Amino acid sequence: MEDLKIIALFYQRSEQAIIELSNKYGAICRKVANNILNNRQDTEECLNDAYLGAWNTIPPQNPNPLLTYICRIVRNLAIKRYHANTAAKRNSTYDIALDELENCFPSADTVETEWKAKEITESINRFLACLEQDNRVMFVQRYWYSASITELAELFHTSNHNVSVRLSRIRTKLRKHLMKEGIFL
């Protein structure tokens, strides 16, 4: 079913909207949540909470594209649950992905940095637009969808080492791009 029809079902307050949303995007949402949580039960609860979140926000929201909207809800809920579950523990897949990006961004401890979040987001979007498609997909898969190095190696038909090297080079380019735009570490 087309996204516009699914959104129309939300506006009609039809429970079919959740079913259609789940049928169309449930698998990718499940993968996003599971990549972060690495726990089937938490993943399912996160998905249910995300569908409820979509139900509560559409309307008035009219998301375009719907996939990005629902994935953002899922990702935010999964990260929140991840932090609650692992206050004193480490989840290697997600923590490693975050650690890889740590040196690319300024510390989030200052009010000024918090205020510049929109500028940083726009700068990253400009950076991603300049990347070759394969590198952009690899970056987004790793740092937005939390895909593992092994998953990326399979997706790109290459070795884990090659993926690690490419991601390292992309992060270096990102650091240089951010510094060029006046966003310093």
BALOBA-1460 file (C-alpha; in Angstrom, 3 decimals):
// residues 185
<rec num="1" residu="m" x="0.000" y="0.000" z="0.000"/>
<rec num="2" residu="e" x="1.233" y="3.493" z="-0.795"/>
<rec num="3" residu="d" x="2.409" y="5.755" z="2.017"/>
<rec num="4" residu="l" x="-0.286" y="8.347" z="1.273"/>
<rec num="5" residu="k" x="-3.003" y="5.707" z="1.680"/>
<rec num="6" residu="i" x="-1.520" y="4.550" z="4.969"/>
<rec num="7" residu="i" x="-1.399" y="8.136" z="6.229"/>
<rec num="8" residu="a" x="-5.008" y="8.610" z="5.092"/>
<rec num="9" residu="l" x="-5.954" y="5.595" z="7.234"/>
<rec num="10" residu="f" x="-4.279" y="7.272" z="10.219"/>
<rec num="11" residu="y" x="-6.291" y="10.427" z="9.562"/>
<rec num="12" residu="q" x="-9.464" y="8.307" z="9.434"/>
<rec num="13" residu="r" x="-8.382" y="6.775" z="12.777"/>
<rec num="14" residu="s" x="-8.631" y="3.329" z="11.226"/>
<rec num="15" residu="e" x="-6.753" y="0.576" z="13.045"/>
<rec num="16" residu="q" x="-5.938" y="-0.779" z="9.597"/>
<rec num="17" residu="a" x="-3.303" y="1.984" z="9.417"/>
<rec num="18" residu="i" x="-1.148" y="0.172" z="11.997"/>
<rec num="19" residu="i" x="-1.547" y="-3.134" z="10.162"/>
<rec num="20" residu="e" x="-0.565" y="-1.601" z="6.828"/>
<rec num="21" residu="l" x="2.349" y="0.291" z="8.391"/>
<rec num="22" residu="s" x="3.581" y="-2.927" z="9.987"/>
<rec num="23" residu="n" x="3.168" y="-4.890" z="6.758"/>
<rec num="24" residu="k" x="5.090" y="-2.345" z="4.720"/>
<rec num="25" residu="y" x="7.820" y="-1.215" z="7.118"/>
<rec num="26" residu="g" x="7.736" y="-3.671" z="10.034"/>
<rec num="27" residu="a" x="10.760" y="-5.659" z="8.874"/>
<rec num="28" residu="i" x="13.063" y="-2.656" z="8.531"/>
<rec num="29" residu="c" x="11.793" y="-1.168" z="11.811"/>
<rec num="30" residu="r" x="12.424" y="-4.495" z="13.540"/>
<rec num="31" residu="k" x="15.966" y="-4.564" z="12.141"/>
<rec num="32" residu="v" x="16.683" y="-1.015" z="13.332"/>
<rec num="33" residu="a" x="15.431" y="-1.770" z="16.844"/>
<rec num="34" residu="n" x="17.174" y="-5.144" z="17.031"/>
<rec num="35" residu="n" x="20.494" y="-3.685" z="15.845"/>
<rec num="36" residu="i" x="20.382" y="-1.349" z="18.819"/>
<rec num="37" residu="l" x="18.750" y="-3.553" z="21.451"/>
<rec num="38" residu="n" x="19.927" y="-7.034" z="20.450"/>
<rec num="39" residu="n" x="16.963" y="-8.487" z="22.334"/>
<rec num="40" residu="r" x="13.868" y="-9.903" z="20.643"/>
<rec num="41" residu="q" x="11.410" y="-9.059" z="23.423"/>
<rec num="42" residu="d" x="12.663" y="-5.478" z="23.799"/>
<rec num="43" residu="t" x="12.584" y="-5.108" z="20.015"/>
<rec num="44" residu="e" x="8.938" y="-6.181" z="19.839"/>
<rec num="45" residu="e" x="7.968" y="-3.858" z="22.688"/>
<rec num="46" residu="c" x="9.826" y="-1.029" z="20.967"/>
<rec num="47" residu="l" x="7.927" y="-1.689" z="17.723"/>
<rec num="48" residu="n" x="4.596" y="-1.679" z="19.527"/>
<rec num="49" residu="d" x="5.516" y="1.588" z="21.233"/>
<rec num="50" residu="a" x="6.554" y="3.041" z="17.867"/>
<rec num="51" residu="y" x="3.229" y="2.109" z="16.270"/>
<rec num="52" residu="l" x="1.452" y="3.732" z="19.217"/>
<rec num="53" residu="g" x="3.677" y="6.789" z="18.767"/>
<rec num="54" residu="a" x="2.723" y="6.973" z="15.091"/>
<rec num="55" residu="w" x="-0.952" y="6.593" z="16.018"/>
<rec num="56" residu="n" x="-0.669" y="9.457" z="18.505"/>
<rec num="57" residu="t" x="1.194" y="11.809" z="16.160"/>
<rec num="58" residu="i" x="-0.525" y="11.180" z="12.805"/>
<rec num="59" residu="p" x="-2.561" y="13.422" z="12.678"/>
<rec num="60" residu="p" x="-1.550" y="16.228" z="13.111"/>
<rec num="61" residu="q" x="1.777" y="15.199" z="11.530"/>
<rec num="62" residu="n" x="1.762" y="14.346" z="7.840"/>
<rec num="63" residu="p" x="5.128" y="12.592" z="7.480"/>
<rec num="64" residu="n" x="6.894" y="12.512" z="4.164"/>
<rec num="65" residu="p" x="8.570" y="10.093" z="3.749"/>
<rec num="66" residu="l" x="6.731" y="7.731" z="6.071"/>
<rec num="67" residu="l" x="9.642" y="5.257" z="6.295"/>
<rec num="68" residu="t" x="11.996" y="7.884" z="7.684"/>
<rec num="69" residu="y" x="9.354" y="9.044" z="10.145"/>
<rec num="70" residu="i" x="8.597" y="5.604" z="11.574"/>
<rec num="71" residu="c" x="12.281" y="4.616" z="11.622"/>
<rec num="72" residu="r" x="13.105" y="7.777" z="13.567"/>
<rec num="73" residu="i" x="10.436" y="6.894" z="16.135"/>
<rec num="74" residu="v" x="11.720" y="3.317" z="16.380"/>
<rec num="75" residu="r" x="15.336" y="4.410" z="16.641"/>
<rec num="76" residu="n" x="14.635" y="6.993" z="19.341"/>
<rec num="77" residu="l" x="12.598" y="4.507" z="21.377"/>
<rec num="78" residu="a" x="15.246" y="1.806" z="20.960"/>
<rec num="79" residu="i" x="18.017" y="4.165" z="22.066"/>
<rec num="80" residu="k" x="15.968" y="5.216" z="25.086"/>
<rec num="81" residu="r" x="15.330" y="1.579" z="26.030"/>
<rec num="82" residu="y" x="18.971" y="0.698" z="25.333"/>
<rec num="83" residu="h" x="20.151" y="3.360" z="27.792"/>
<rec num="84" residu="a" x="17.651" y="2.167" z="30.376"/>
<rec num="85" residu="n" x="18.743" y="-1.453" z="29.942"/>
<rec num="86" residu="t" x="22.486" y="-0.842" z="29.901"/>
<rec num="87" residu="a" x="23.129" y="1.897" z="32.417"/>
<rec num="88" residu="a" x="26.170" y="-0.018" z="33.696"/>
<rec num="89" residu="k" x="26.757" y="-2.469" z="30.818"/>
<rec num="90" residu="r" x="27.987" y="-2.188" z="27.237"/>
<rec num="91" residu="n" x="26.252" y="-3.466" z="24.092"/>
<rec num="92" residu="s" x="29.206" y="-4.009" z="21.813"/>
<rec num="93" residu="t" x="27.528" y="-3.412" z="18.437"/>
<rec num="94" residu="y" x="25.814" y="-0.140" z="19.263"/>
<rec num="95" residu="d" x="28.516" y="1.232" z="21.559"/>
<rec num="96" residu="i" x="31.236" y="0.513" z="19.026"/>
<rec num="97" residu="a" x="29.304" y="2.386" z="16.323"/>
<rec num="98" residu="l" x="28.894" y="5.365" z="18.656"/>
<rec num="99" residu="d" x="32.540" y="5.225" z="19.713"/>
<rec num="100" residu="e" x="33.605" y="5.326" z="16.064"/>
<rec num="101" residu="l" x="31.817" y="8.658" z="15.599"/>
<rec num="102" residu="e" x="32.866" y="10.123" z="18.936"/>
<rec num="103" residu="n" x="35.832" y="12.080" z="17.551"/>
<rec num="104" residu="c" x="33.784" y="13.540" z="14.691"/>
<rec num="105" residu="f" x="31.545" y="15.683" z="16.863"/>
<rec num="106" residu="p" x="32.044" y="18.300" z="19.506"/>
<rec num="107" residu="s" x="31.165" y="17.462" z="23.069"/>
<rec num="108" residu="a" x="27.419" y="17.563" z="23.736"/>
<rec num="109" residu="d" x="27.993" y="18.908" z="27.242"/>
<rec num="110" residu="t" x="27.659" y="22.595" z="26.400"/>
<rec num="111" residu="v" x="24.512" y="24.605" z="25.802"/>
<rec num="112" residu="e" x="26.111" y="26.122" z="22.714"/>
<rec num="113" residu="t" x="26.623" y="22.670" z="21.185"/>
<rec num="114" residu="e" x="23.033" y="21.716" z="21.934"/>
<rec num="115" residu="w" x="21.872" y="24.916" z="20.266"/>
<rec num="116" residu="k" x="23.934" y="24.171" z="17.145"/>
<rec num="117" residu="a" x="22.373" y="20.733" z="16.646"/>
<rec num="118" residu="k" x="20.369" y="21.922" z="13.658"/>
<rec num="119" residu="e" x="23.445" y="23.435" z="12.016"/>
<rec num="120" residu="i" x="25.388" y="20.230" z="12.594"/>
<rec num="121" residu="t" x="22.551" y="18.179" z="11.109"/>
<rec num="122" residu="e" x="22.448" y="20.370" z="8.013"/>
<rec num="123" residu="s" x="26.224" y="20.136" z="7.671"/>
<rec num="124" residu="i" x="26.130" y="16.339" z="7.897"/>
<rec num="125" residu="n" x="23.386" y="16.250" z="5.279"/>
<rec num="126" residu="r" x="25.540" y="18.367" z="2.954"/>
<rec num="127" residu="f" x="28.472" y="16.025" z="3.601"/>
<rec num="128" residu="l" x="26.386" y="12.939" z="2.856"/>
<rec num="129" residu="a" x="25.106" y="14.494" z="-0.362"/>
<rec num="130" residu="c" x="28.716" y="14.812" z="-1.568"/>
<rec num="131" residu="l" x="29.605" y="11.171" z="-0.931"/>
<rec num="132" residu="e" x="29.466" y="8.471" z="-3.560"/>
<rec num="133" residu="q" x="26.262" y="6.471" z="-3.203"/>
<rec num="134" residu="d" x="27.949" y="3.315" z="-1.841"/>
<rec num="135" residu="n" x="29.799" y="5.285" z="0.829"/>
<rec num="136" residu="r" x="26.653" y="7.218" z="1.756"/>
<rec num="137" residu="v" x="24.633" y="4.003" z="2.072"/>
<rec num="138" residu="m" x="27.388" y="2.371" z="4.127"/>
<rec num="139" residu="f" x="27.615" y="5.393" z="6.454"/>
<rec num="140" residu="v" x="23.847" y="5.626" z="6.962"/>
<rec num="141" residu="q" x="23.499" y="1.877" z="7.455"/>
<rec num="142" residu="r" x="26.241" y="1.890" z="10.092"/>
<rec num="143" residu="y" x="25.442" y="5.053" z="11.996"/>
<rec num="144" residu="w" x="21.695" y="5.434" z="11.552"/>
<rec num="145" residu="y" x="20.476" y="1.848" z="11.252"/>
<rec num="146" residu="s" x="23.300" y="0.491" z="13.464"/>
<rec num="147" residu="a" x="24.245" y="-2.253" z="11.018"/>
<rec num="148" residu="s" x="27.253" y="-4.333" z="12.067"/>
<rec num="149" residu="i" x="30.503" y="-4.425" z="10.128"/>
<rec num="150" residu="t" x="29.729" y="-8.015" z="9.139"/>
<rec num="151" residu="e" x="26.284" y="-7.067" z="7.821"/>
<rec num="152" residu="l" x="27.831" y="-4.267" z="5.785"/>
<rec num="153" residu="a" x="30.517" y="-6.582" z="4.406"/>
<rec num="154" residu="e" x="27.801" y="-8.968" z="3.245"/>
<rec num="155" residu="l" x="25.711" y="-6.136" z="1.790"/>
<rec num="156" residu="f" x="28.659" y="-4.715" z="-0.168"/>
<rec num="157" residu="h" x="30.207" y="-8.110" z="-1.015"/>
<rec num="158" residu="t" x="33.532" y="-7.237" z="0.573"/>
<rec num="159" residu="s" x="35.586" y="-8.044" z="3.652"/>
<rec num="160" residu="n" x="35.053" y="-6.757" z="7.176"/>
<rec num="161" residu="h" x="38.460" y="-5.089" z="6.952"/>
<rec num="162" residu="n" x="37.486" y="-3.238" z="3.773"/>
<rec num="163" residu="v" x="34.300" y="-1.958" z="5.423"/>
<rec num="164" residu="s" x="36.234" y="-0.808" z="8.506"/>
<rec num="165" residu="v" x="38.795" y="1.029" z="6.373"/>
<rec num="166" residu="r" x="36.112" y="2.703" z="4.244"/>
<rec num="167" residu="l" x="34.177" y="3.819" z="7.319"/>
<rec num="168" residu="s" x="37.369" y="5.159" z="8.878"/>
<rec num="169" residu="r" x="38.086" y="7.191" z="5.744"/>
<rec num="170" residu="i" x="34.510" y="8.503" z="5.660"/>
<rec num="171" residu="r" x="34.753" y="9.565" z="9.305"/>
<rec num="172" residu="t" x="38.038" y="11.363" z="8.553"/>
<rec num="173" residu="k" x="36.373" y="13.193" z="5.660"/>
<rec num="174" residu="l" x="33.431" y="14.034" z="7.931"/>
<rec num="175" residu="r" x="35.744" y="15.526" z="10.574"/>
<rec num="176" residu="k" x="37.463" y="17.656" z="7.920"/>
<rec num="177" residu="h" x="34.103" y="18.720" z="6.480"/>
<rec num="178" residu="l" x="32.771" y="19.749" z="9.897"/>
<rec num="179" residu="m" x="35.929" y="21.705" z="10.683"/>
<rec num="180" residu="k" x="35.773" y="23.422" z="7.288"/>
<rec num="181" residu="e" x="32.215" y="24.508" z="8.118"/>
<rec num="182" residu="g" x="33.293" y="25.899" z="11.486"/>
<rec num="183" residu="i" x="32.187" y="22.988" z="13.662"/>
<rec num="184" residu="f" x="35.242" y="22.179" z="15.755"/>
<rec num="185" residu="l" x="35.935" y="19.229" z="18.031"/>
